[in-house]
Amino acid sequence: MATTAAALLLEEARVPAFEAWLLGLRRRIHQHSELAFQEHRTSALVRAELDALGVPYVWPVARTGVVATIAGGGGPGPVFALRSDMDALPIQVRPNNAGKVNLVFQPAEEGHAGGYHVLQEGVLDDVDAIFAVHIDTHLPVGTVGSRPGPFLAGSARFKATITGKGGHAAVPHAAVDPVVVASSTILSLQQLVAREIDPLQSAVVSVTFLKGGEAFNVIPESVTLGGTFWSMTTQGLFYLKKRIKEVIEGQAVVGRCMAAVNFMEEELRPYPATVNDEGVHSHAKVVAESMLGEANMRLCPQVMAAEDFGFYAQKIPAAFFSVGVRGAGKEISHVHTPHLVIDEGALPVGAALHAAVTIEYLNKH
């Protein structure tokens, strides 16, 4: 794709009528935001817009998700997928290429592994590459960013109940104190990263809650603690999971207690690290540079945050990019706060990038 063609897509995305359509859709979605697997209104809106565009789709996918397909006019060819969780917008790709495009409107990205459930239904089994974006409050509008290889961390949660024998605080020898065991456990868990992980590899273990008794003079029978752990590699995440269980159970034995460790893998499935495929990342990077200029394609640092796009990247060559949403000279709150207000000038950039990355991929393959 020539530079002028990529730039033209961005100009078309900024045409007032199209931009007004984008802004209107985004505001309608955000007026009625919905939780994981409850995106019924959003799913209906997506389907209505796809119907209006004449784009066929499969629904339901993973309960409330939608996967639309745009077939190229050039016959069979590669299959490229664009994934959006439900706060994203439908993108119209010109069907004059060989191959087809799958538009994945995915439910339940926030903690409930919607991407995993979409893959389980087999609707993306023929996809050759997949692309997605997320907003970035550190980048100004008109810029995008990413990096090849590991980009986002894998993450999981844990909860443990340590059970001893309750008793009066004045006679601790008659009790088996789970509070002391929990305290030792927390300190030991902090040594996993400090003493067992290569300093050149990023990992985090955070204990974020501790619940015991409520009386001042009573040693409780049990204590519950829990938190999260993160690694820039999926292998590292599995290692931390193994050692967290061993440490908690081992400290319980030392303190004459019992321990039950729960990683909640069914209801809150661990997310693998998001690893950008070198080839797909390079492709998207070239397209972004041709559209926005080399200076506006940023090399992002690795981020110790997780995304269920990692499930797609495990199975399909993938690239995950950040789109800047910070207005010029403006302060902006971080994502996942009720105070976040983005510069909506980012929407045409994201729309044009989706279209350009897709069209160029089909042209090349």
Disulfide bonds with the S-S distance in Angstrom:
none
